[in-house]
Amino acid sequence: MALRSFGKDPETNGDHCPTVWLDEEKGEFVFQGWKADEALQAECLSTGPIPDTEAVVRLPVRMVQQIREACDAAEGSAVR
């Protein structure tokens, strides 16, 4: 696995979360975020089921720069 880090939440409180990576080998974004609470989970379920192999996580809007950089890197590299 070749994870390329794009940064942590600029306001992290020392627990190193949330974080954005790009897996350049698999062509996937990897996000570490806060677990969704039951209310958010229920709201997300209103659009369809969430498989056991997936999870809903939250990232703050202030991380848009890290997410945008990861998107730009994915588009500009051999990641497919």
Buried (B, 14 or more C-beta within 10 A) or exposed (E): EEBBEBBBBEEEEEEEBBBBBBBBEEEEBBBBBBEBEEEBEEEEEEEEEEEEEEEBBEBEEEBEEBBEBBBEBBEEEEBE
